[in-house]
Amino acid sequence: MGNDEIDLGGAFPDGFVVPITGLLAFLFAVLAGASAYPAISGSWGVDAVALPIVFIAASLVCLRLRSKYRGGRDGE
C-alpha cells in the first residue's frame, strides 16, 4: 500500500506534494521579499544580492514541481 492509496477523508485529494510545495513557494517568496531591502538599499555585497536571488529561484522551483505534479494527477 503506497501513500497514494491511503484515504485521509478528503483532506488532501491531490496528495501531499501539492499543498506542501505551495506553502514552500509562498515561504520562499516572502523570504525573497524580506531580504530584498538590503540589496535595493545600496548594500551591493555578494551576500545582499545573492540571498534574494536564491529565494526567488527556490520559489520558482517549488512552483514548477507543484504544477508538474498537478499535471500528472489530472490525467487520472
Secondary structure, DSSP 8 states (H G I E B T S, - for coil): --GGG---TTS-TT-SHHHHHHHHHHHHHHHHHHHHHHHHTT---HHHHHHHHHHHHHHHHHHHHHHHHHHHHHT-
